[in-house]
Amino acid sequence: MNAPNSDASPSCCGMNAFLPLTLLSLSFAIILGSEVYTSNLQRGLLEQGIAQREPAVQQSRQVQSGLQKLAMDLFEAAKDDSDAKKIIAKYNIQFSGNPAAAPAASPSK
C-alpha cells in the first residue's frame, strides 16, 4: 500500500537539496558580479574626475607661486618702507624663515 508519490524516496530528496544550493550559489555569483562591475565603474569615474581637476591644480600652484613671490617682495620692501610694514601688520603676515616655505598670510578679521 505504498503511495507512488512518497516523499521518503532517496532520489527525490537528493534533487530537492541540490536545487536550493544551486540557486543560492547562482544568486551569490550574480550579486558578486554586479558589485565588481559597479566598483569598476566607480573607479573609472574617479580617475576621470582626477584628470579633469588636474588643470585647476596646476593653476592653483601657479597662483601660489606668484603669491609667494609677492609676499617675499613685500618682506623685502618692509625693511625700508613703513607702508609695507603696515600691510604686514594689518594682515598678520608671518615668515617662517625657510626660503622654500611660503609666508603664511591670514587676514586678521
Secondary structure, DSSP 4 states (H G I P E B T S, - for coil): ---TT-TT-HHHHHHHHHHHHHHHHHHHHHHHHHHHHHHHHHHHHHHHHHHHHHHHHHHHHHHHHHHHHHHHHHHHHHTT-HHHHHHHHHTT-B--S-TTSPPB-----
